[in-house]
Amino acid sequence: SQVIPMEEFNLHLTGDVYAVSAATNLLAAAIDARVFHESKQTDAALFRRLCPKKKNVRTFSPIMIRRLVKLGISKTNPDDLTKEEISKFVRLDINPDTITWKRVVDTNDRFLRVIEVGKAPSEKGATRITGFDVSVGSEVMAILALTTDLADMRKRMGEIVVATSNKGDLVTAEDIGAAGAMTVLMKDGIMPTLMQTLEGSPVFVHAGPFANIAHGNSSILADKIAIKLVGSDGFVVTEAGFGADVGMEKFFDIKCRSSGLIPNCVVLVTTIRALKMHGGGPAVKSGAPLHNVYFQENLELVKVGCVNMERHINTALLFGVNVVVAINKFSADTAAEIAIVQSAAKNAGAFDAVLSDHWATGSAGAGNLAKAVQLACKATKKENFRFLYPLSLSIKEKIQCLVEKVYGGSTVEYTEKANKQIEAYTSQGFDKLPICMAKTALSVTDDPSIKGAPTGFTVSITDVRASVGAGFVIVYMGTMATMFGLPTRPAFYDIDVDLKTGN
């Protein structure tokens, strides 16, 4: 389906990305400001400014009361605090080297990957090295997609861990005092946007956590509203970004844990072109013309490449859900190539493999696919559903499980940095969270150039971050960029406005 109005949607229509960016950057600004002010002021001065007298009376804001409770201080009158309690209250004592929270922007800008902040004379030498992430990869975007209501969002915002103190204590957005304001910025963003397809079918568009870095799924709220609207006999189609090794695995192990929902069927989309590439066809690069092999019949490439599709089918079946393979038809595909894919899919355990010609003929071209999905949903036994791993496993045990069962690898190597982070997060109790693997979508390995479905390989874990508010631990495989760069010929060359019509 194509969702309309397409141009407006791709630009500013929903506003969700802007709200996510604003909330994320507010917290980043608040962290640096707090570190700066604590370094320049005494406890007494900090206290006077945090709790100023108004009509000769000091009061705590509600978010300050939350921090006092965390510190084990039950007093609600600022004037009743002892000097020791005031010091605990006003000093987060953040170690700048432990700050993990970054600013975000929704533009591919490679030069923001690593930056130095605090260079102005007014910051009095309070410089540090940081960087920008892309907005859709931020923890706030993941929270938007995984939240179940406004109260849950407020709780998750407060649980965001941004740094540790010099004593090793965790510092959260709640401690900083920004969680309430962040929730206010996201208050309208929590509501899904209702749009439609070219043929008038209703579509909810809500949240866009990037599947390479975050969990790559649309929101739980949109799913639940859609399920309510279609009724007991209706069908809701929801998206999990990229393949079964990325978006689908995260859909099950992360999103389903949060939502409590269990899907009836997995629809695995493939193309003859993709399978030719995995069978050894010429490299496909963004912006470059496709090689002629992708426009001509080549049964051998398709046959060899089916091993990648089979890996994805097997991954989906690990969760106990029926799989329907949708072969997205291109004009150059031949009947013989399609037959090879259908046969390979069914032999790998797919419930069905159906040609879908919706691009050319609209909904009529997807009729057989819809019927196959209906039958697969009816045949699925929800009691057979299972997660890939129990949360009780250690972080490294969960990673090993994903590498072996989903990717087909055998061993895992960790950098010194990753090992230290895993040790720290384990001591802090975050080892019981599910794992969100940040990996390439171009290969089941951590190397985007390796196609097909290799086995027995080694993967490298280079970085680990805890997204406590979102409710998962992000593990970075190989070289993963969290801020992207513009190619030589960006899409903006083809975007302009008609000054007469405004289109």
C-alpha positions in Angstrom: 0.0 0.0 0.0 1.0 3.6 -0.6 0.0 6.0 2.1 -1.2 9.4 1.1 -0.6 12.4 1.2 2.9 11.0 0.7 4.9 14.3 0.3 3.3 15.9 3.4 3.8 12.7 5.4 7.5 12.6 4.5 8.0 16.2 5.6 6.2 17.7 8.6 2.8 16.1 8.8 2.9 14.2 12.0 5.4 16.3 13.9 6.5 13.3 16.0 10.1 13.5 15.0 10.2 17.2 16.0 8.7 16.5 19.4 11.2 13.6 19.9 14.1 15.9 18.9 13.0 18.7 21.2 12.6 16.4 24.2 15.9 14.7 23.6 17.8 18.0 23.1 16.2 19.5 26.2 17.6 16.7 28.3 21.1 17.1 26.7 21.1 20.8 27.4 19.9 20.3 30.9 22.8 17.8 31.6 25.5 20.1 30.4 24.0 23.1 32.3 23.8 21.1 35.5 27.4 20.0 35.3 28.4 23.6 34.6 26.4 25.2 37.5 27.6 22.6 40.0 31.2 23.2 39.1 30.9 27.0 39.7 28.6 27.2 42.8 28.6 26.2 46.5 25.9 23.9 47.9 24.2 27.0 49.5 24.2 28.9 46.2 22.8 26.0 44.3 20.1 25.5 46.9 19.1 29.2 46.7 18.8 29.0 43.0 17.0 25.7 42.8 14.6 26.7 45.6 14.3 30.4 45.4 12.2 32.3 47.9 8.9 33.6 46.6 7.1 35.9 49.0 9.8 34.9 51.5 8.8 31.2 51.2 10.8 28.3 49.6 9.0 25.4 48.1 9.9 22.2 46.3 8.4 21.5 42.8 6.8 18.1 42.4 9.7 16.7 40.4 12.1 17.8 43.3 10.0 15.8 45.7 10.6 12.7 43.5 14.3 13.2 43.9 14.0 13.6 47.7 12.1 10.4 47.9 14.8 8.6 45.9 17.4 10.0 48.4 15.4 8.7 51.3 14.5 12.2 52.5 10.9 12.6 53.6 10.9 16.3 54.3 8.8 18.6 52.1 9.8 21.9 53.5 13.1 23.2 52.0 13.9 25.1 55.2 13.9 21.8 57.2 16.8 20.2 55.3 20.2 19.8 57.0 23.4 20.9 55.3 24.2 17.2 54.5 20.7 16.8 53.0 21.0 20.0 51.0 24.3 18.8 49.5 22.8 15.4 48.6 19.8 17.2 47.0 21.7 19.8 44.9 24.7 17.8 43.8 24.3 15.2 41.1 28.1 15.2 40.9 28.0 13.9 37.3 31.3 12.5 35.9 31.4 14.1 32.5 33.2 11.1 31.0 30.2 8.9 31.7 27.6 11.0 30.0 25.9 8.7 27.3 23.1 11.0 26.3 23.6 12.8 23.0 21.8 15.5 21.1 19.9 14.5 18.0 18.9 15.9 14.6 16.8 14.5 11.8 19.3 15.3 9.1 22.0 13.1 7.7 25.0 15.1 8.8 28.2 13.1 9.2 30.2 16.1 10.6 28.1 16.0 13.8 29.1 12.4 14.7 31.8 13.7 17.0 31.8 17.3 18.3 33.3 19.3 21.2 30.9 21.4 23.2 31.5 24.2 25.7 34.0 26.1 23.6 32.5 29.6 24.1 34.3 31.9 26.7 31.0 32.0 28.7 31.4 28.2 29.5 34.7 28.9 31.2 36.5 25.9 29.9 33.8 23.3 30.6 34.5 21.5 27.3 33.8 17.8 26.5 33.6 15.5 23.5 30.2 14.3 22.5 28.2 14.0 19.3 24.8 13.8 17.6 22.7 10.8 16.9 19.9 10.7 14.2 16.5 11.5 15.9 14.8 8.3 14.9 17.5 6.3 16.7 17.0 8.1 20.0 15.7 6.5 23.2 12.8 9.0 23.3 11.6 7.7 19.9 11.8 4.1 21.3 9.8 5.2 24.3 7.1 6.7 22.1 6.8 3.4 20.2 6.7 1.2 23.4 4.6 3.3 25.7 1.1 2.2 26.6 -0.3 5.5 28.0 0.7 8.9 29.2 1.4 7.7 32.7 3.7 5.0 31.3 5.5 7.5 29.1 6.1 9.8 32.1 7.5 6.9 34.1 9.8 5.8 31.2 11.1 9.4 30.7 12.1 9.6 34.4 13.9 6.2 34.1 16.3 7.3 31.3 19.8 6.9 32.6 22.2 9.6 31.2 25.4 9.2 33.3 26.9 8.1 36.6 28.2 10.2 39.4 31.8 10.3 40.6 30.7 7.8 43.3 29.2 5.5 40.7 25.5 6.3 41.3 23.2 6.3 38.3 21.9 9.7 37.2 18.5 9.8 35.5 16.3 12.3 33.7 14.3 12.4 36.8 17.3 13.5 38.8 18.1 16.2 36.3 14.5 17.4 36.7 13.7 17.3 33.0 11.4 14.2 32.7 8.2 16.2 33.3 9.0 18.8 30.7 10.1 16.1 28.2 6.7 14.4 28.7 4.9 17.7 28.0 6.8 18.0 24.8 5.7 14.5 23.8 2.1 14.9 25.1 0.6 15.4 21.6 3.1 13.0 20.0 1.6 10.1 21.9 -1.5 10.2 19.6 -1.3 8.2 16.4 -1.9 10.0 13.0 -4.8 8.6 11.0 -4.1 8.4 7.3 -5.2 6.3 4.3 -4.0 4.3 1.4 -4.6 5.1 -2.2 -7.7 2.9 -2.1 -9.0 4.4 1.2 -8.0 1.8 3.7 -7.3 3.4 7.1 -3.7 3.5 8.3 -2.2 4.6 11.6 1.2 6.2 11.3 2.9 6.4 14.6 6.6 6.4 15.7 9.6 5.6 13.7 12.4 4.0 15.8 15.2 3.2 13.3 15.6 -0.6 13.1 19.4 -0.6 12.7 19.8 1.2 16.0 16.5 1.1 18.0 13.9 -1.6 17.7 12.3 -0.6 14.4 8.6 -1.1 15.1 5.5 1.1 15.0 3.8 2.0 18.2 2.0 -0.3 20.6 -0.7 2.4 21.0 -1.5 2.4 17.3 -1.7 -1.4 17.3 -4.0 -1.5 20.2 -6.3 1.2 18.8 -6.4 -0.6 15.4 -7.2 -4.0 17.1 -10.1 -2.3 18.9 -11.4 -0.7 15.8 -11.4 -3.8 13.5 -13.2 -5.9 16.0 -12.8 -9.7 16.7 -13.0 -10.7 13.1 -10.8 -8.0 11.7 -7.1 -7.9 10.7 -4.4 -5.5 11.7 -1.2 -5.4 9.7 1.7 -3.9 11.6 5.3 -3.3 10.4 8.6 -4.5 11.8 11.5 -2.8 10.0 14.0 -4.8 7.9 14.3 -8.6 8.0 13.6 -11.3 10.5 17.1 -10.8 12.0 16.5 -7.2 12.8 12.9 -5.8 13.1 11.0 -9.0 13.4 13.2 -10.5 16.2 13.0 -7.2 18.1 9.2 -7.1 17.5 8.9 -10.4 19.3 11.5 -10.2 22.0 11.0 -6.5 22.8 7.7 -5.2 21.6 5.6 -8.2 22.4 7.0 -8.3 25.9 5.9 -4.7 26.4 2.5 -5.0 24.7 1.4 -8.5 25.7 0.1 -8.9 22.2 0.9 -12.1 20.1 0.7 -11.9 16.3 -1.1 -14.6 14.3 1.1 -14.6 11.3 4.5 -13.4 10.0 4.4 -12.0 6.4 8.0 -12.2 5.1 8.4 -10.0 2.0 11.0 -10.9 -0.6 11.9 -10.0 -4.2 13.6 -11.9 -7.0 16.1 -9.1 -7.2 17.1 -9.4 -3.5 17.6 -13.2 -3.8 19.7 -12.7 -6.9 22.0 -10.4 -4.9 22.2 -12.9 -2.1 23.0 -15.6 -4.7 26.1 -13.7 -5.7 24.8 -11.0 -8.0 26.6 -7.7 -8.5 26.6 -5.2 -5.6 23.6 -2.9 -5.3 24.5 0.6 -4.2 22.2 3.5 -3.4 22.0 6.0 -6.3 23.8 3.7 -8.8 22.0 2.0 -11.7 21.1 -1.7 -11.2 23.2 -4.2 -13.2 21.5 -5.9 -16.1 21.4 -9.3 -14.3 18.6 -8.0 -12.2 16.4 -7.4 -15.3 17.1 -10.8 -16.9 16.2 -14.4 -16.0 18.9 -16.1 -14.0 17.6 -19.3 -12.3 21.0 -20.2 -10.7 21.4 -16.9 -8.8 17.8 -17.1 -7.5 18.3 -20.7 -6.5 21.5 -20.0 -4.6 20.1 -16.8 -3.0 17.1 -18.5 -1.6 19.3 -19.6 1.3 18.9 -16.1 2.7 15.1 -16.3 2.6 15.2 -19.7 4.2 17.3 -18.3 7.1 14.6 -15.6 7.7 11.8 -18.2 7.5 13.6 -20.4 10.1 14.1 -17.4 12.4 10.4 -16.6 12.3 9.5 -20.2 13.0 11.6 -20.2 16.1 8.9 -18.1 17.7 6.1 -20.6 16.9 4.2 -18.4 14.4 3.2 -19.3 10.9 5.0 -17.6 8.0 3.6 -16.5 4.7 6.2 -15.4 2.1 5.0 -12.5 -0.1 6.9 -12.4 -3.4 6.8 -8.7 -4.4 6.6 -8.9 -8.2 8.7 -6.8 -10.5 8.1 -6.5 -14.2 11.2 -8.5 -15.2 10.5 -11.5 -12.9 9.8 -14.7 -14.8 7.5 -17.6 -13.9 10.4 -20.0 -13.6 12.2 -17.7 -11.1 9.0 -17.3 -9.0 8.4 -21.0 -9.0 11.9 -21.6 -7.5 11.2 -19.2 -4.7 7.8 -20.7 -3.9 9.2 -24.2 -3.8 12.2 -23.1 -1.6 9.9 -21.2 0.8 7.5 -24.1 1.4 10.4 -26.6 1.8 11.8 -24.3 4.5 8.6 -24.5 6.4 6.6 -21.5 5.2 2.8 -21.9 5.5 2.6 -20.5 1.9 4.5 -18.5 -0.6 2.3 -16.2 -2.7 3.0 -13.8 -5.6 1.8 -10.3 -4.9 1.3 -7.9 -7.8 -0.1 -5.0 -5.8 2.4 -2.4 -7.3 0.9 -2.9 -10.8 -2.8 -3.6 -9.9 -3.4 -2.3 -6.4 -5.4 -4.4 -3.9 -6.5 -6.8 -6.6 -2.9 -7.9 -7.0 -2.7 -8.7 -3.3 -5.9 -10.8 -3.0 -4.2 -14.2 -3.0 -1.7 -13.0 -0.4 -4.6 -11.8 1.8 -6.3 -15.1 1.5 -3.1 -17.0 2.4 -2.6 -14.7 5.5 -6.2 -15.4 6.6 -5.6 -19.2 6.4 -2.3 -18.9 8.2 -3.8 -16.8 11.0 -6.5 -19.4 11.5 -4.0 -22.2 11.6 -1.6 -20.6 14.1 -1.9 -21.8 17.6 -1.1 -19.0 20.0 -0.1 -21.3 22.7 2.9 -22.3 20.6 4.3 -18.8 20.7 7.6 -18.4 22.6 10.3 -15.8 23.1 13.8 -16.6 21.9 15.3 -16.2 25.4 14.3 -15.8 29.0 15.1 -12.4 30.6 16.9 -14.2 33.4 19.9 -14.9 31.1 22.9 -12.7 31.4 23.6 -10.0 28.7 26.3 -12.2 27.1 24.1 -15.3 27.2 21.3 -13.4 25.4 23.8 -12.1 22.8 25.2 -15.6 22.2 21.6 -16.9 21.8 20.9 -14.3 19.1 24.2 -14.8 17.3 23.7 -18.6 17.1 19.9 -19.0 16.6 19.2 -15.9 14.4 22.3 -14.9 12.6 23.9 -18.4 12.3 27.2 -17.3 13.9 29.2 -19.2 16.5 31.5 -17.0 18.5 31.3 -13.5 19.9 34.3 -11.1 20.5 34.0 -8.1 22.8 36.0 -5.0 22.9 37.4 -3.9 26.3 34.9 -1.0 26.3 32.0 -3.4 25.7 33.1 -5.7 28.4 33.4 -2.9 30.9 29.9 -1.6 30.0 28.4 -5.1 30.4 30.0 -5.4 33.8 28.7 -2.0 34.9 25.1 -2.6 33.6 25.0 -6.1 35.2 26.0 -4.6 38.6 23.3 -2.0 38.1 20.6 -4.6 37.5 20.0 -3.9 33.8 21.1 -7.4 32.7 17.5 -8.6 33.0 16.4 -6.3 30.2 15.9 -7.7 26.6 18.6 -7.1 24.0 18.3 -4.6 21.1 21.0 -5.5 18.6 22.3 -2.6 16.5 23.4 -4.2 13.4 23.5 -3.9 9.6 20.3 -4.7 7.7 22.3 -5.7 4.6 23.6 -9.0 6.0 22.7 -11.6 8.7 26.4 -11.0 9.9 27.9 -7.8 11.2 29.5 -7.2 7.8 27.2 -5.6 5.2 29.2 -7.0 2.3 28.5 -10.6 3.2 25.4 -12.0 1.6 23.5 -15.2 1.6 23.3 -17.2 4.9 26.8 -18.0 6.2 27.4 -20.1 9.3 30.0 -20.4 12.0 31.3 -16.9 11.7 32.5 -14.6 14.5 30.8 -11.3 15.3 32.3 -8.3 17.1 30.6 -6.4 19.9 32.0 -2.9 20.0 29.7 -0.9 22.3 26.8 -1.4 24.7 24.3 1.1 26.0 21.4 0.8 28.4 18.2 2.4 27.3 16.5 2.0 30.6 13.5 4.2 29.8 12.8 2.2 26.6 13.4 -1.0 28.5 16.3 -2.6 26.6 20.1 -2.8 26.3 21.5 -1.7 22.9 24.4 -3.9 21.7 26.4 -2.6 18.8 27.7 -5.2 16.3 30.7 -4.3 14.2 30.8 -0.7 12.9 27.4 0.9 13.3 26.8 4.5 12.6 24.2 6.3 14.7 24.4 9.4 12.5 24.3 9.0 8.8 26.0 11.0 6.0 24.7 12.4 2.7 25.7 10.7 -0.5 27.3 12.6 -3.4 23.9 13.0 -5.0 21.3 13.5 -2.2 17.5 13.4 -2.8 17.3 17.1 -2.4 18.3 17.5 -6.1 14.8 16.3 -7.0 12.8 18.3 -4.5 11.5 21.8 -5.2 8.3 23.8 -5.0 6.0 24.9 -7.8 5.7 28.6 -7.1 2.4 28.9 -8.9 0.5 26.1 -7.2 2.5 25.7 -4.0 2.8 22.0 -4.7 
